[in-house]
Amino acid sequence: MITSAIIPQPLAKLPWRLIFLIGGIATIGIMTLYSAAGGAIQPWALKQAITFMVFLAIAVAMSWTKESTIKSVAFPLYAAVIVMLVFVEALGFVGKGAQRWLDLGFIRLQPSEFMKPGIVLVLARFYELLPAGDIRSWRAIWPAAALIGLPAGLIILQPDLGTALMITFIGVTVMFIAGVPLRVFLIPGGALAVAIPLVYQLLHGYQRKRIDIFLDPESDPLGAGYHITQSKIAIGSGGIFGKGYLNGSQSHLDYLPEGHTDFVFATMVEEWGLLGGALLIFAFAFVIRWGMRVANNARSRFAQLTAAGLSATIFFYVAINLMMVMGLAPVVGVPLPLVSFGGSAVMTVMLCLGILMALERQQRTTSRLL
């Protein structure tokens, strides 16, 4: 928030430090997409810039939404996304071997993206309605598990393991913050660990291949392990200061696949080096810290759980993508928010930030990033 006699109060009360920060992250992404295209604004940079500006405007508009309004749409939004996921199974558009989109003619909508903020809102509303004395009973567990399991199961059928895992991680995080005992997560976690061999056999062939390559990338360096091998080469060859903007050989010579989407961080670090990569990670850390401050200052249980859950959503986006491109996790197709090309992740992250700004505005406190 800024104070000035000449700036209208509605604009002055916006969290400008956050807006400038996410604008900076998006600018780094657009510049990287410009470089990945060989120094051209087409086909990615211009489209990404327009997408970001549109959803930034939507997020700012959402910041005037009242908390009561956000509460009222939690269950209807969840139900609507579930219906869309069922339609995806029946009528969805098939692309790259997956059935994840609804073709509306003018746009291909990916409903699973709406479930990321949707699962946070519905669980926050559920735990707000649950009597405090029931938080350690089964009444706090099985409905939440069903709310998480239903969309995760539908999304796995598409198949989209990365999004299903993210929704599960986000939902479990909200349950834990709400006060569900730790043993509730440890017992099924232990059972899942014991059942890993069986789960492995139930996975699709390409999913088993991703795990095999994660455990031993060198087993197929020119096939399934090519992406992660080239990503490591691009990141390592950048050194501390990078090769210089527009001078990334791995991405410009097409050695690095998907250098504008899932592996855009490798493209960026090759040219900007360790310092550039660290700067981008710190920028994301400040955004997540701002979101957690909103959670800490929340005046209601719904606002606290919603702010913490949405901050966790952004954290999982960043953490899973960075671990993926550095070979610390299997490749599951999670983009780097506001940097990777694609409107779905931009939309999801800006919706999360729009809700966070709405909750922060109603706290009537000054937003500070530092």
N, C-alpha and C positions, 0 to 999 in steps of 0.2 A: 504494500500500500504506500502511496506517496501523498504528500500534503502540498497543496498549491491553491491559491485563490483563483487562478485562471483555468484550472482543469476541472471539468464537471465531476461532482462527487462519485457518480456511478463508475466513472473511469478511474478516478483516483483510488478507489477502494479495491481495485483489482490487484492480485499478487504479482506485481510487475517483475520482481526478481525471478520468480518461477517462470513467468512467460518469456523473459529474456533468455533464461537458461535453456528451456526446451527449444526456443528458437535457435539458440547456438548449436544444440545437438542436431536439430534438423538441418541446419546449414552445413554442418560437417558431412551429414549424410548426402545432401544434394551435391556438394563438391566432390565427394567420393564417387557418386553415380556418374557425374560429368566426366571424371577421369576414367572410370571403368568403361565408358562408351568411346574411349579414344579421344576425349576432348570435345564432346558434342552434347548438346542439351537433349537430343533425342537418341534413344527412345525412352530414357528413364528419368533424367534429372528434371526436365520441365514438368512432366506428369506428376512426379513426386512433390515438387514445389507447390503445384496447384492443389494436390490432395491435402498436403499439410495445412495450407492456408484456409481451405474450406473447413477442415475439422478443427483448426484452431478457433475459427469464428464460432463454430458450434459449441466448443468447450467453453468459450467465454460467455456465450449466451446461456449455457447450462448453469453457470456460476450464480445466476439469479434465482435458480430453482430452490424452493423451500424444502426443508428436511421432511416435512409432512407429506409433500408431493412424492419425494423419492421413496418414502416408506410405502405409500399407497400403490406404487407401480411394481413393487418387488415381486409379489406372487404372480400377478398377471403377466409380467415380463418373462418370468421363468416358464410359465405355462405356454406362452406364445412361442418361445424358443424351442421348447420340447416338441410342439406341434410342427414347427419348421424342420426340426431334425428328422421327424417321422416322414415328412414330405420328401426330404432329401433321400431317404432310403427307398421311397417309392418312385419318385419322379426326378431325382437329382441329376445334374449334369455330370458326365464322366470325363475326366481329364487326367492324363498322366497315370492311369491305372487306378484312380480313386474317384469316389462319388461323393463330393463334399459341397457342391454348390447348387443353388436354385437359380435357374436361368429365367430372369424376369424380362428378357428382351433387351432392355437398355442397360442392364447390369447383371453380373453373376454374383449373387449374394452367398456368403459362407456363414450360415447360421451359427456354427460352433464358435465363431468369434464373439458373438453376443453373449454366449454362456459364460465367458470369463468374468466380466463384471456381474452378470446375472446370478451366478452361483454365490458371489459375495453378498449381494443384496438380499437374496432369499434366505441365506443362512443367518445373516445379521438380524433380519426381521423375525426369523424363527426363534432365535435365542433371546431376543428382546421380549417376545410374547411368553416364553417359557418362565414359569416361576423360579426364582433364584434357588429355592430349596431343592429343585429337581435336577440341577446341573450335573450331579454325580449319579443320577439314575439312568435306567435304560431309555426313559422318555427323552433324554437329551442326546441319545446316540443313534438309535435306529432310524428315526425320521430324517436326521441329518445325513446318515449313511445312504438312505434311499434317495434323498435329493441329489447327492453327489453321484451315486452309482448309476442312476437312470441316464443322465446325459453322457456320462463317461462311457457307458456300454454302447449307446447309440453311435457315439463318435468313433469308437474302436471298430465298429462294423463298416465304417466308410471306406477304407481304414485310415485313421489319423492318430497314431499312437502318441505323437508329441503333444497334440492338443488335449487328448484324453488324460495324459499324465499331468499336464499343467492344471487342468480343472480339478483333478484329484488332489494335487499338492495345495492348490489355493483353498479348496474346501476344507482339507484337514487342518491347514493353518488357522482358518477362522474358528474351527471347532476347538483347537488348542487354546487360542486366545480367549475364547468364550469361557474357558475354565473346565473343559472336559478333562478328566484325569489322564495323566501320561500313560498309565498302564493300558488304557483302552487302545492306544496306538502301538504300544510295544508288543502286545499279544498277537494281533493280526500281522504286524511287521515280522515277528519271528516265524509265524506260520508261513508267511509268504516266502521268507528266506529258505525254509525247509522245502517248500514246493517249487523252488526255482527250476529244477530240471523238468518238472511237468509243465510249468508255464512256458518254458523255452520251446517245448515240443508243440504247444498250442499256437505259437506265434506264426505269422505268415513267413514264407521263405525269405523275403527281402528283409524282414525285421530280424530274423535269426542271423542273416548275413551281416547286418549292421553291428550286432553284438559281437560276432566273430571278428569283424574288422576292428572294432574298438579294443578288443583284448589283444589282437595281433595285427596291427595295420600293415606290417611288412609281408603278410602272407599272400596278399594280392595287390601289389603296389600299382599295377597298371589296370586293374579292374575295379572291384568294389572299394579298395583302399586308396584309390587315386585322389579322391576329394581331400581326405584328411592329410595325405602325404603332401600334396601341393599346398594346402593351407599352412602346414607347419613350415614348409620351405619359404613361403611368402612372408610369414611373420618373422621367421628367423633372419631372412636376408635383409629385412628393414633395419636391423641394428638398433642403435640408440636414437639416431636422428632421422632415419629413413633415407630412401633413395631420392626424395624430392617429389613435389607435386607433379603429376602427369608423367612420372618416370618409373612407374611400377612395371617391371618386365614380366612378372608372373601373370598378372591380370591382363596386360596389354597384348601379350603374345598368346593369350587363351590357354595358358597352362593351368590356371586356376578356374575350375568350373564353378558356376553359380556365384561368381565374384560380385554380383550386384544384388544378390538376395541373401541366402543363408550365410555365405562366407564373405560378406562385405567388410567385416572387421579385419580379415586378412588382407583384403585389398587396401584398406585404409592404413593399416600398420606398416605395410610394405613401403608406402610412400612417406608416412609421417613418423615412423619408428616407434620405439618404446615410449618416448615422451608423448607423442600424439595419442597412442593407445591409452596410456595412463591418464591423460587429460580427459579423454572421453569417459573412461570408467569413473573418474572423480565426479564428472558432471552428472552421470546417472546416480551416483551415490548421494549427491546433494538433493536431487529430485526425490529419491526414496526417503531421505532424512526429513525433507519438508513434509511428505505425506505422513510419516510416523509422528511428527510434531502435531499435525492435525488430529491424529488419533489420541495422542496424550492430552490434548486440550479439549477433547470432545466432552460435551455436557450430557450426552445421553448414551446408553448402551448401544443403540443402533448406530449412532454416528461413530462411536469408538471402533466397533467391529467392522463397519463399512470402510472407514479410513485405513485401518490396519490391513484389511483384506485386499483393498485396491493397491496399497503400497506393495504388498507381497506379490500381487500380480505382476507389477512392473519389475520387481526384483527377480522373479522366476524367469521372465522374458530374458532379462540381461544375463543372469547367471547361467541358464541352460545354453543360450547361444554361445557365450564366451567359452564355456567348458567344451562345447561341441567343436568349435573351430580350432581349439588348442589340443584336441585329442584327449580331453579329460572326461568325456561322456560320449555315448553313441550318438550318431547323427540322426536326429529325430525331426528335422525340418522346422525348428523354432527360429524365427527371424529376430534380428536386433532392432528393437523398437525405434522408430523415427529415423533410422539409418538404412536398414534394408529396404529395397524397392518393393512396393506393394501396399495397396490401400487398406487391407484387412487389419494388419498390425497397427498402422497409424490410427485407424478408426478406433480400435479397442483401447489403445493407450490414451488417446485424446478424450474418449468417453470417461475413462477412469479419472483423468485429471480434471475434467469438467465437474464430475461429482465431488471430487476432493475440494475443488475451489468453492463449490456451493456450500459444503460443510464448513470450510474455513471462514467463508464470508459470514456465516451465521454465528460463529464464535465471537465475532466482533473484536478480534485481536489482530495485531499487526503481524503479517507474515515475514518471517526472517529465514534466510537460507543459511546463515552462518551464526 
